């Protein structure tokens, strides 16, 4: 059996973890590891070590210590052997590699986890590996592949009665819907994830879903409601020290405030988002933060600052081969050229952005790009054509929304109403 003092230490660590006392729990798991031998052959001691490595890595991950978390999971994998623990370790290595922008390593780890889970007939591991792969495909802009993997994972979680897995996979499915402009389906998914997370007491899943639900309302110009969701999420993230999600919540709050005409307040949040993203080395949020800052600085006419953000965004997006972020960078670059009066350069990069937006299914960006191209079109007929396409995409987003008030909020928002009015005049 596990020695009593070691068993008590693990129990204290688990209790601290349950109480959201994250750093004390990490210290206690570390103490368990310090008091045990990595080469132990005693089954109970080995199980205690593996549990401590897994939980310590999980907490470090939640707190934004991604490099340290990855190291903990690598050690977990080294000690696991070829059993269920190895599947769990590989999934978590994939998760943290994904967070650090190491997408190839991420997919390799998930594939290894998938194969081992199948060999062990470990359905839960199979589901987690599929969900992880789907999450990586999302970040790469491979939305259809992402949705397919996430739906398979969610079906397995449902079959297993794994509500935690469902909350996480449904949240990711919502992101896939949101990325393609299916905002009604995204909102429904996030609300289910929020309900499950509240019932389970899963703060990290709850905060993530609140952030994503708020972003859907933001994209539909329901900004006051978006602000409510993002403020609630940020308060919870700050309380629990969830640094990764805190960064994205700050980004969204910055955008909410900017769109509400509170640009200076918004800029503070956007800068905070980028600082946290760089600190915790989360590439995806860093890229989104750079895009948001570029948009905000163009709006303020701080073009030199905006251009620096755009250049950094382009370089990182190209290096990581994230097509969705490449489209965002081109959109921002076109706005920069437009503000400088260089209409030809703006048109050129927006045409490139259209190609990538179509490729990645980014409907929200599509209508914005067509509206922008209509604004600088050389002829009335060309402007009408772009406005007509923008209006069609807007209707594709609006029609499936079941919430009539939310649909009307979107359709009557000044940027959207202006396009629809132009479309009606053609």
URTA-V530569 format. One record per backbone hydrogen bond with DSSP energy under -1.0 kcal/mol. NH is the residue of the N-H (numbers start at 1). CO is the residue of the C=O. Records with the same first field share a line. If there is no record, write none. Layout:
NH = CO / CO
//
This chain:
7 = 3
8 = 4
9 = 5
10 = 6
11 = 7
12 = 8
13 = 9
14 = 10
15 = 11
16 = 12
17 = 13
18 = 14
19 = 15
20 = 17
21 = 16
22 = 20
25 = 21
26 = 22
27 = 23
28 = 24
29 = 25
30 = 26
31 = 27
32 = 28
33 = 29
34 = 30
35 = 31
36 = 33
40 = 37
46 = 42
47 = 43
48 = 44
49 = 45
50 = 46
51 = 47
52 = 48
53 = 49
54 = 50
55 = 51
56 = 52
57 = 53
58 = 54
59 = 55
60 = 56
61 = 57
62 = 58
63 = 59
64 = 61
65 = 60
66 = 64
69 = 65
70 = 66
71 = 67
72 = 68
73 = 69
74 = 70
75 = 71
76 = 72
77 = 73
78 = 74
79 = 75
80 = 76
87 = 83
88 = 84
89 = 85
90 = 86
91 = 87
92 = 88
93 = 89
94 = 90
95 = 91
96 = 92
97 = 93
98 = 94
99 = 95
100 = 96
101 = 98
102 = 97
103 = 101
106 = 102
107 = 103
108 = 104
109 = 105
110 = 106
111 = 107
112 = 108
113 = 109
114 = 110
115 = 111
116 = 112
117 = 113
118 = 114
119 = 115
120 = 116
122 = 117
126 = 122
127 = 123
128 = 124
129 = 125
130 = 126
131 = 127
132 = 128
133 = 129
134 = 130
135 = 131
136 = 132
137 = 133
138 = 134
139 = 135
140 = 136
141 = 138
142 = 137
143 = 141
146 = 142
147 = 143
148 = 144
149 = 145
150 = 146
151 = 147
152 = 148
153 = 149
154 = 150
155 = 151
156 = 152
157 = 153
158 = 154
159 = 155
160 = 156
162 = 157
163 = 161
166 = 162
167 = 163
168 = 164
169 = 165
170 = 166
171 = 167
172 = 168
173 = 169
174 = 170
175 = 171
176 = 172
177 = 173
178 = 174
179 = 175
180 = 176
181 = 178
182 = 177
183 = 181
186 = 182
187 = 183
188 = 184
189 = 185
190 = 186
191 = 187
192 = 188
193 = 189
194 = 190
195 = 191
196 = 192
197 = 193
198 = 194
199 = 195
200 = 196
201 = 197
202 = 197
203 = 201
206 = 202
207 = 203
208 = 204
209 = 205
210 = 206
211 = 207
212 = 208
213 = 209
214 = 210
215 = 211
216 = 212
217 = 213
218 = 214
219 = 215
220 = 216
221 = 218
222 = 217
223 = 221
226 = 222
227 = 223
228 = 224
229 = 225
230 = 226
231 = 227
232 = 228
233 = 229
234 = 230
235 = 231
236 = 232
237 = 233
238 = 234
239 = 235
240 = 236
242 = 237
243 = 241
246 = 242
247 = 243
248 = 244
249 = 245
250 = 246
251 = 247
252 = 248
253 = 249
254 = 250
255 = 251
256 = 252
257 = 253
258 = 254
259 = 255
260 = 256
261 = 258
262 = 257
266 = 262
267 = 263
268 = 264
269 = 265
270 = 266
271 = 267
272 = 268
273 = 269
274 = 270
275 = 271
276 = 272
277 = 273
278 = 274
279 = 275
280 = 276
282 = 277
283 = 99
286 = 282
287 = 283
288 = 284
289 = 285
290 = 286
291 = 287
292 = 288
293 = 289
294 = 290
295 = 291
296 = 292
297 = 293
298 = 294
299 = 295
300 = 296
301 = 298
302 = 297
303 = 301
306 = 302
307 = 303
308 = 304
309 = 305
310 = 306
311 = 307
312 = 308
313 = 309
314 = 310
315 = 311
316 = 312
317 = 313
318 = 314
319 = 315
320 = 316
322 = 317
326 = 322
327 = 323
328 = 324
329 = 325
330 = 326
331 = 327
332 = 328
333 = 329
334 = 330
335 = 331
336 = 332
337 = 333
338 = 334
339 = 335
340 = 336
341 = 338
342 = 337
343 = 341
346 = 342
347 = 343
348 = 344
349 = 345
350 = 346
351 = 347
352 = 348
353 = 349
354 = 350
355 = 351
356 = 352
357 = 353
358 = 354
359 = 355
360 = 356
362 = 357
363 = 361
366 = 362
367 = 363
368 = 364
369 = 365
370 = 366
371 = 367
372 = 368
373 = 369
374 = 370
375 = 371
383 = 379
384 = 380
385 = 381
386 = 382
387 = 383
388 = 384
389 = 385
390 = 386
391 = 387
392 = 388
393 = 389
394 = 390
395 = 391
396 = 392
397 = 393
398 = 394
399 = 395
401 = 398
407 = 403
408 = 404
409 = 405
410 = 406
411 = 407
412 = 408
417 = 413
418 = 414
420 = 416
421 = 417
422 = 418
423 = 419
424 = 420
//
